[in-house]
């Protein structure tokens, strides 16, 4: 399991990046968004590996899918 980022570190990073007020549950929302992104990345990589008739997910499957997912997440 991945380690969680300390809340103080996450809030300080969010304050540096934006000139907006940060709510009390903002750090939890960021963490949930990261988990959702990783879940969708794993699902897409699994389907890519299945299309190539591979039993395991390899690095090139994740790289191929990550470009598509990042474009979708940004816009």
Secondary structure as GFF3:
##gff-version 3
##sequence-region A 1 75
A	DSSP	alpha_helix	7	17	.	.	.	ID=ss1
A	DSSP	alpha_helix	26	51	.	.	.	ID=ss2
A	DSSP	alpha_helix	59	74	.	.	.	ID=ss3
###
